[in-house]
Amino acid sequence: MIKRQDLVIKLNHLILIKGFQTQSMSTLAQQVGVSRATLYLNFKNKDDLVEAVVTRHLTFIKNNQLPAFEPTNFLSTWLKALLLLGSTTTTFMTELTTNYPTLASALTTATEDYLQQLLAYLQQAQAANFLVTNLTPEFMLFQAQALIAQILSEVRQHNLPLLTAETYLKATFTMQLNGLIRPEQQAALDSSQIAAFEQTILAEFRATYA
């Protein structure tokens, strides 16, 4: 029998793209490949289902609180941040705000707090002469958000094939790291971390948009 946790992941991927407002429990069950009875065994109703999806987002943020900057933790920290930046959609947040304002407020607050911590982390990295200083942390974050949002938007509008989008996402990671990290610091980085986190991010991408 499918576990509740696995169902939450599948439902999360589904409602990020299609939303939940107009979908019945029967429709949601069909689209994630389980019976209506199975869905009701795991969730009392749609309210319970949506709360479980939001809780997954909040848990991810809670479990990935930002450490104090160290050169050895930059790659994992930055790539996790990029994963978070692509973890919601306008459709999902609009419906959440309209139908579950308390949940929307909790998720918005947690995300904003995380982004403020991320800005402070980038400032620490600059102060340690690890990142370039000709760009502000605010711009670094803005650029990352803009690039990822544009790629995902083009995929949702069917203007960009999945394989091309994956290539662009990988190129975004590479461009970000090459453009932000001072050249003399890049040689000391463990590049194997990049491949591992890329696969995690791309797996989430495929599961959501395939």
C-alpha positions in Angstrom: 0.0 0.0 0.0 1.3 3.4 -0.9 2.6 5.5 2.1 1.0 8.8 3.0 4.4 10.5 2.5 4.7 9.2 -1.1 1.1 10.4 -1.8 1.9 13.9 -0.5 4.9 14.1 -2.9 2.8 13.0 -5.8 0.0 15.4 -4.9 2.4 18.2 -4.4 3.8 17.8 -7.9 0.2 17.6 -9.3 -1.3 20.7 -7.6 1.7 22.9 -8.2 0.8 22.7 -11.9 -2.9 22.1 -12.0 -4.0 23.6 -8.7 -6.5 22.1 -6.3 -9.5 24.4 -6.3 -11.4 22.9 -9.1 -10.3 19.3 -8.6 -12.4 16.8 -6.6 -10.8 14.2 -4.4 -11.9 11.6 -7.0 -10.0 13.5 -9.7 -7.0 14.0 -7.6 -6.9 10.2 -6.7 -7.2 9.3 -10.4 -4.4 11.6 -11.4 -1.9 10.2 -8.8 -2.9 6.7 -9.6 -4.7 5.6 -6.5 -8.3 4.8 -5.7 -10.6 7.4 -4.1 -10.8 5.1 -1.0 -7.0 5.0 -0.7 -6.9 8.8 -0.8 -9.5 9.0 1.9 -7.6 6.5 4.0 -4.7 9.0 4.1 -6.5 12.3 4.1 -9.8 13.2 5.8 -10.7 15.7 3.1 -9.2 18.2 0.7 -8.4 20.5 3.6 -6.3 17.8 5.2 -4.6 17.1 1.8 -3.7 20.7 1.1 -2.4 21.1 4.7 -0.2 18.1 4.2 1.3 19.5 1.0 2.0 22.9 2.7 3.5 21.1 5.7 6.0 19.3 3.3 7.2 22.7 2.1 7.5 24.1 5.6 9.3 21.0 6.7 11.8 21.4 3.9 12.5 25.0 4.9 12.8 24.0 8.6 15.2 21.1 7.9 17.4 23.3 5.7 18.1 26.3 7.9 21.1 28.1 6.8 24.5 27.4 8.5 27.2 30.0 9.2 29.1 30.4 6.0 32.0 28.1 5.3 33.6 27.5 1.9 32.9 23.8 2.3 29.1 24.3 2.7 28.5 26.9 0.0 27.7 24.5 -2.8 25.1 22.5 -0.9 23.6 25.6 0.7 23.2 27.5 -2.6 21.9 24.5 -4.6 19.3 23.8 -1.9 18.3 27.4 -2.1 17.8 27.1 -5.9 15.6 24.1 -5.3 13.5 26.1 -2.9 13.2 28.9 -5.4 11.5 26.6 -7.8 9.3 24.8 -5.3 6.1 26.8 -5.7 4.0 28.2 -8.6 1.7 31.2 -9.0 -1.2 28.8 -9.5 -0.6 27.1 -6.2 0.1 30.2 -4.2 -2.9 32.1 -5.6 -5.3 29.3 -4.8 -3.7 28.8 -1.4 -4.1 32.5 -0.6 -7.8 32.5 -1.7 -8.9 29.3 0.0 -6.4 28.8 2.9 -5.1 32.2 3.9 -3.6 31.0 7.2 -1.6 28.3 5.4 -0.6 30.7 2.7 0.6 33.2 5.3 2.6 30.6 7.1 4.3 29.4 3.9 5.0 33.0 2.7 6.5 34.0 6.1 8.7 30.9 6.3 9.9 31.5 2.7 10.6 35.2 3.3 12.5 34.4 6.5 14.6 31.8 4.7 15.4 34.3 1.9 16.5 36.9 4.5 18.8 34.3 6.1 20.1 33.5 2.6 21.0 37.2 2.0 22.9 37.3 5.3 24.7 34.1 4.3 25.7 35.6 1.0 27.0 38.7 2.8 29.1 36.5 5.0 30.5 34.8 1.9 31.4 38.1 0.4 33.0 39.3 3.6 35.2 36.1 3.6 36.3 37.0 0.0 34.7 33.8 -1.3 32.1 35.5 -3.5 32.7 38.4 -6.0 32.0 41.8 -4.5 30.9 43.7 -7.6 27.4 42.2 -7.3 25.1 42.7 -4.3 23.6 39.7 -2.5 20.2 41.1 -3.4 21.1 41.0 -7.1 22.5 37.5 -6.8 19.2 36.3 -5.3 17.1 38.3 -7.8 19.0 36.8 -10.7 18.6 33.3 -9.5 14.9 33.7 -8.9 14.4 35.4 -12.3 16.3 32.7 -14.3 14.6 29.8 -12.6 11.1 31.4 -12.7 11.5 32.1 -16.5 12.6 28.5 -17.3 9.7 27.0 -15.3 7.2 29.5 -16.8 8.2 28.5 -20.3 7.8 24.8 -19.5 4.3 25.4 -18.1 3.3 27.3 -21.2 4.7 24.4 -23.4 7.2 26.8 -25.0 10.2 24.8 -23.8 10.6 21.0 -24.0 11.6 19.2 -20.8 15.0 18.1 -22.1 15.8 21.6 -23.2 14.6 23.0 -19.9 16.9 20.6 -18.0 19.8 21.7 -20.1 19.0 25.3 -19.3 18.7 24.6 -15.6 22.1 22.9 -15.6 23.5 25.9 -17.4 21.9 28.2 -14.9 23.7 26.3 -12.0 27.0 26.5 -13.8 26.6 30.2 -14.7 25.6 31.0 -11.2 28.6 29.2 -9.6 31.1 30.5 -12.2 29.8 34.1 -11.9 29.5 34.3 -8.1 32.5 32.5 -6.7 35.8 34.2 -7.0 38.1 32.4 -9.5 40.8 31.6 -6.9 38.2 29.9 -4.7 36.7 27.7 -7.4 39.6 25.3 -7.6 39.2 24.2 -4.0 35.6 23.2 -4.3 34.3 19.7 -4.3 32.6 19.6 -7.7 31.1 16.2 -7.0 28.5 18.0 -4.8 27.3 19.8 -7.9 26.4 16.6 -9.7 24.6 15.1 -6.7 22.5 18.2 -6.0 21.8 18.7 -9.7 20.3 15.3 -9.9 18.1 16.0 -6.8 16.8 19.2 -8.4 16.2 17.7 -11.8 14.4 14.7 -10.3 12.0 17.1 -8.6 11.7 19.0 -11.9 10.8 15.9 -13.9 8.3 14.6 -11.3 6.5 18.0 -11.4 6.5 18.8 -15.1 6.7 15.4 -16.9 
